[in-house]
Amino acid sequence: MPLTRDDEAAALQSADAVDHRSAGAHESGEIELEPAVPKDPKDRHVPDAGVVADSEVIVTFNLDDFPPEACEPLGVAAIQPDEFLLDLNDLDREAVRAALEQQAADLHPPWTLDKLLAALAPPAFRASRTRSAPGASLRL
């Protein structure tokens, strides 16, 4: 389903709310990140957003800038997107499959699920039909 202007406006409003709440939390002392600042100060908004959203995880390819010692004081963990998607799949395989099938169908021209997985899926999502260990593949 394509995004509408209302969807885009709502997303921008949410982002503004996170920015505002995060800034206010820093000023009031609600959130103290100093020992937990990422290596790159430009990445500071990432754990801030996680804290403000009351998230358990930060999903990023950039794990080097979010080591456990920076995330643990904030009550979040940084994980890679493939690990996150595999965890989602473990929680609700049917919902993940339905979302992927819908995404493939919404492309112009529509793609098959296999083509979408080949194009988008990280290595952990490809090939095999079972997930028996970390880094194993997705079973839809």
C-alpha positions as CSV (number, residue, x, y, z in Angstrom):
1,M,0.0,0.0,0.0
2,P,1.6,3.3,-1.0
3,L,2.0,6.0,1.6
4,T,-0.4,8.9,1.5
5,R,0.4,12.5,2.4
6,D,-1.4,11.8,5.7
7,D,1.0,8.9,6.4
8,E,4.0,11.0,5.6
9,A,2.7,13.8,7.8
10,A,2.1,11.4,10.7
11,A,5.6,10.0,10.3
12,L,7.1,13.5,10.4
13,Q,5.1,14.4,13.4
14,S,6.3,11.2,15.2
15,A,9.9,12.0,14.3
16,D,9.5,15.6,15.6
17,A,8.0,14.2,18.9
18,V,10.9,11.9,19.4
19,D,13.4,14.8,18.7
20,H,11.5,17.0,21.1
21,R,11.1,14.4,23.9
22,S,14.7,13.3,23.5
23,A,15.9,16.9,23.8
24,G,13.7,17.5,26.8
25,A,14.9,14.4,28.5
26,H,18.5,15.4,28.1
27,E,17.8,18.9,29.4
28,S,15.8,17.6,32.4
29,G,18.3,14.8,33.2
30,E,15.8,12.1,32.6
31,I,18.2,10.4,30.2
32,E,21.9,10.5,30.8
33,L,23.9,9.1,27.9
34,E,27.3,10.4,28.6
35,P,29.1,7.1,29.3
36,A,26.9,5.5,26.7
37,V,27.4,7.9,23.8
38,P,28.1,6.0,20.5
39,K,31.5,6.3,19.0
40,D,30.2,8.7,16.4
41,P,28.3,11.6,18.0
42,K,26.2,11.9,14.8
43,D,24.7,8.6,15.9
44,R,23.5,9.8,19.2
45,H,19.9,10.1,18.0
46,V,19.7,6.3,17.5
47,P,19.9,5.2,21.1
48,D,17.9,8.3,22.1
49,A,15.1,7.2,19.8
50,G,15.3,3.7,21.3
51,V,15.1,5.0,24.8
52,V,12.3,7.5,24.0
53,A,10.3,4.8,22.2
54,D,10.9,2.4,25.1
55,S,12.4,-0.1,22.7
56,E,14.4,-3.2,23.7
57,V,16.5,-3.2,20.6
58,I,18.1,-0.8,18.1
59,V,18.1,-2.4,14.6
60,T,21.2,-1.4,12.7
61,F,24.0,-2.6,10.4
62,N,26.3,-0.4,12.3
63,L,27.0,-2.5,15.3
64,D,30.5,-1.2,15.7
65,D,29.2,2.2,16.8
66,F,26.7,0.6,19.3
67,P,28.7,-1.8,21.4
68,P,27.0,-3.5,24.4
69,E,28.8,-1.2,26.9
70,A,27.1,1.8,25.2
71,C,23.7,0.2,24.9
72,E,23.3,-1.7,28.2
73,P,23.1,1.4,30.4
74,L,20.2,2.6,28.3
75,G,18.4,-0.8,28.5
76,V,18.6,-1.5,24.8
77,A,20.6,-3.9,22.6
78,A,21.9,-3.3,19.1
79,I,21.1,-6.1,16.7
80,Q,21.5,-6.5,12.9
81,P,18.4,-6.4,10.7
82,D,18.7,-10.1,9.7
83,E,18.7,-11.1,13.4
84,F,15.6,-8.8,14.0
85,L,13.7,-10.3,11.0
86,L,14.5,-13.8,12.0
87,D,13.2,-13.1,15.5
88,L,10.0,-11.6,14.0
89,N,9.7,-14.7,11.9
90,D,10.0,-16.9,15.0
91,L,7.3,-14.9,16.7
92,D,4.8,-14.9,13.9
93,R,5.8,-16.8,10.7
94,E,2.4,-16.3,9.1
95,A,2.4,-12.5,9.6
96,V,6.0,-12.2,8.2
97,R,5.1,-14.3,5.1
98,A,1.9,-12.3,4.5
99,A,3.9,-9.0,4.8
100,L,6.5,-10.2,2.4
101,E,3.9,-11.5,-0.1
102,Q,2.1,-8.1,0.1
103,Q,5.4,-6.3,-0.4
104,A,6.1,-8.4,-3.5
105,A,2.6,-7.9,-4.9
106,D,2.8,-4.1,-4.4
107,L,5.8,-3.8,-6.7
108,H,5.3,-2.6,-10.2
109,P,5.4,-5.0,-11.9
110,P,4.6,-7.5,-9.1
111,W,7.3,-9.9,-8.1
112,T,7.2,-13.4,-6.8
113,L,8.0,-14.0,-3.2
114,D,11.2,-15.9,-4.2
115,K,12.4,-13.0,-6.3
116,L,11.7,-10.5,-3.5
117,L,13.6,-12.7,-1.0
118,A,16.5,-13.0,-3.4
119,A,16.7,-9.3,-3.8
120,L,16.2,-8.1,-0.3
121,A,17.0,-10.9,2.0
122,P,20.3,-10.9,3.9
123,P,22.3,-14.1,3.7
124,A,20.6,-15.5,6.8
125,F,17.2,-15.4,5.0
126,R,18.3,-17.3,1.9
127,A,18.6,-20.9,0.8
128,S,17.8,-23.3,3.6
129,R,14.4,-24.1,4.9
130,T,15.1,-24.2,8.7
131,R,16.5,-22.0,11.4
132,S,18.2,-24.2,13.9
133,A,21.0,-21.9,15.0
134,P,22.0,-18.2,14.9
135,G,22.7,-17.2,11.4
136,A,20.6,-20.0,9.9
137,S,18.0,-19.2,7.2
138,L,14.4,-18.2,7.2
139,R,11.7,-20.8,7.0
140,L,8.5,-19.3,5.7
